[in-house]
Amino acid sequence: MVIVRFHPTAGREDELLGRLAKLRDYVNANVQGVTYRLYRAKSEPVMFLLYETFPSQAALAFQKEAGPIPQGIVTRPVEPERFREVTP
């Protein structure tokens, strides 16, 4: 599971939201076993959170298709946090 936080630059929130929503919709429709959920923080300033689940490490390979985040669209570097399920 991967959680990615995006802090959009003021005035570019809709641009980032559109990009993330397009990626979410594409993945959920075309990449079997992978799930993307997109959230927006209730508080200000705006922050988007992308929650991703992958059945395997190999499933991460498709992310290269989306390309890099456009210059200046976020105020902080995008840093994915990767998690593994804890099992007994």
N, C-alpha and C positions, 0 to 999 in steps of 0.2 A: 504494500500500500504506500502511496506517495501523497504527501500534502504539499501544495505549493501556494505560497502567499504572493499576491501581486498588489503593489501600492502604486496606483496610477498617478501620473502627473496631472495636476489640476488642469481642467479643460480637455483632457484626453480620455476621461473615464468611459465615455460611450464608445470610443474607438477600441479601447482595450476590451471592454465588455463584448463588443461585436466579434472581435477576434477570438476570444475565449469561448464564446457561445458557438461559433462556427466550428471550432476544433472539437468541442464537446459533442455537438450533433453529429459530426463526421465520424468520430471514434465510436460513439454508441451505435451508430447505424452500420458501420463497416468493419470494425475490428472485433472479431469474435472473442468473448471471454474478458474483454477489457471494459471497465466502466468508468466514466467520468461524471462527476457531479460538480456543478458550479454554484458557489454561494457568494453572497454579498453581505458584508458586515452591516449591522444595524446602526453602528456608531459612525461618527465622522472622525477623521477624513475617510473617504471611501477606501475599502480594501476588498479584494476578491480572493476567494479561496477555491482552489481546484483540488478536489478529492479524487484520487485515481486508484483503481485496483487492477492488478495484473495477475493472470494465472501463472506466469513464469517470467524469468529475466528476459527471455527471447521476445516476449510481447512488448518490451520497452523499445525495441528497434524502430517501430513505426514513427516515434516522436520526431525523428529527423526530418520527416516529410513536412512538418509544420513550419520549419525554418526558424531563424532566430527572432527574438523579440525586437521590434523596431526601436531604433535609437530614440531616447528621450520619452518613451511612452510610460516608463515607470520611474519612480523616485528612488528606489532601492534595488540592488541586485536581486534577481529572482534566485532563491535558494531552496531547492526541493529538499524535503525531509522524508527519508525513506524509513519505513517500518516493516517489521516482520511480525506475524502473529505469534503470540506466546502460547505454546502448547504444553500440556502436562508432562 
